[in-house]
Amino acid sequence: MKSNHHVTKLKRVIIPKEHELTCDHIFLILEDAGTDLDTVLDHSEQLSFSQDHARKLTYELLCSLHFLHSAGVIHRDIKPQNILVDSSLNLKICDLGLARTH
């Protein structure tokens, strides 16, 4: 799958030495976005969250889902906690643990 700026990027994979043969423990290090959409929505009044902000996040979410679906990936766990937001309100989808291809 191609890279997309709306999907969290994998920075590193760590397999602890004691689990190298079985690979039953794997740690994925992903980029940090700062916060998630759930937190942004909970604090929207303090953040002066406008309709333009809502439009931007909605558009970015739709673009992100379009990217995943056009790559044959279904996320299956979209919720505000799995949508990361940085300080400029750029959106990134994370937690593809339940994702499946079709």
Secondary structure, DSSP 8 states (H G I E B T S, - for coil): ----TTB--EEEEE--GGGTTT----EEEE---SEEHHHHHHTTTTTT--HHHHHHHHHHHHHHHHHHHHTTEE-S---GGGEEE-TT--EEE---TT-EE-
